[in-house]
Amino acid sequence: MVDIDHFKRVNDQWGHDVGDQVLVEVASRIRDSLRLSDTVVRWGGEEFLALLRRTEADGLVNVAERIRAAVADEAFEIAGGASLRVTCSVGFCRYPLAHEEDFSWTDVVTIADRALYLAKRDGRDTWVGVDYRVEAGPPSEHTDDLTDLDDAARRAIIDLQRRPG
């Protein structure tokens, strides 16, 4: 899950036409950060969902950072020759999170969205990833425990990966 940080400010300060330009450019930068076999869709408002097939868990960190940097590192050129700095926050986890039968695809999207919320809370322009800890036991015992990711990490059910810094 990728969300443009402070997008309402873009629309309020620059207008919805510029907001639309930013959405198109962010989508392009996300797509350029992915492989041809990956998919990115606008999930709603200023959120995007990326589906990365055949990506190992440790590779997700690299992709999250590539997306974050692609959005933040280069200003957006807007009408009238002005430029605008935009950042994004990323939340991610792999599917299946544990065993395919333990967490549905929609459960995993919800968990990634919760990780995105943590990235926003951590200050934005960052990423947070979730990985299930096999030693925590059968995931079926913990499906309700993943509503509060910080608590689940404290209880060693999941590991949270955060951008250093």
N, C-alpha and C positions, 0 to 999 in steps of 0.2 A: 504494500500500500504506500502510495506517495501522495503527500498533500502539500500544496503551495502555502508557505508561511505568510500570514497576514494578508491574504488575498483581498479581503474586504477593503483594506487600505488602498490597494491598487485601484479597485473600482471607485472608491470614494474620492481619491485624490486625482486620478487620471481619467476616469470615466470608463464606461462599460466597453467601449470600442477597444481601448487599450487593454482592458482586462481580457477581452477575447483574443487579442494578439498575444498576450502573455500565455494564455491557455494553449494556443496553437504551438507556440515556440517551446513551452515546457514539454508538451507531448512529443515534439520532434526531438528534443534533447534526450528524453527518456528512451525513445526508440533507438536513437543513435548510440545509446549506452548498452543496448542489448544485442543479442545475436538475432539473425534472421529467423531462427526457429522459435524465438520467444514472442510473446504477445503482450501488448499493452492496450488497455481500454480506459476510457474516461468512466470512472465509477460513479461520479456525481459531483456537482459543484466544481470544486477545484481539486478533487481526489482522482487518482489514477490507480488502477490495479495492474500489476505486471505478473505474468505467469511465465516462469522460467522452467522449461522442461529439461530434465536430465542435468540438473545443477546440483553438485554436492553441497552439503550444508556449509562448509567453509568457503565455498565460492560465492555464497549469498552475501557475505560480508563485503567482498570485493565489488559485487554488482551494486549493492546499496551505496557504497562510497563513490563509485563511478557516477551513479545517478545524482547523488547529492552534489558532487563537484561539478557535474555538467550543468546543473541549474545555477549554482552559486558563483562559479569562477569567472563567468563572462557576463557582462552587463547586457541587458535586453535593449535593443535599439527600438525606439518607438517613434510615432509620427512627430514631425517637426524637428527631427534631429536630436531629440533628447535621449538619454539612456536611463535605464532603471535597473537597480539591483534587486534580484529576487532570490529567495532561498526556498528550500523544501525540507520536509521531514519525511523519514522513511521508517516503516515498521514492517518486519518480515518474519516468516517462519517457513519451514519446509512442509511439503505434503508428500507422503503422509507424515504427520508430526511424530507418530509412534508407529502403530500398526493401522493400516487403512481402515479397519473396522472400528477402531476406537474413536477417531475423530473424523467427522465428515468434512467434505470440501468446504462447506459453509462454516463449520466450526473453525477451521483453519483460517479462513478469511476473517472471521470475528477475532481470533487471537492476533492475527497480523494487525488488525485495526486497533486493538488494545495496545500493541507494541508501538504503533504510530502515536497513540495518545501519550505514551511514556516519552517518546522522542519530543513531542510538543512540550510536555511538562519539563523535560530536561533542558529546554532553552531553544528549541528549534534548530534548523540547519544542522541536523544530526540524524542518526539512525539508531534503532534498537531492534535486535533480533531475539527470537525465542527458540530454544531447543529443549526438547523433552529429555529428561534424565532417565535412562533405562533402569538404573538402579533404584528409582523411586517406586518401582513396582508396576503392576498392571495399570495402564492408563484408565481403564474403566473405573478404577477406584478414585481417580482424580479429576474426572471431567468437570465436576462442579467447582473444583479448586482453582481453575484457571480464569476466574472472573477478575481476580486481583493478582496481576502478574508479579508485582513486588513481593507480595506475601508468598506466592508459589515459589519464587526464587529463594526467599528466606527459609522456606521449608524444604528446600532441595528437591523440588518436583521438576523444576525447569532451570535452565541456565539462561540468563539474560546477557546478550552481547551488546555492548555500547561502543559508540565511536570514541576513541581515546581523545582526551582533551578537555 
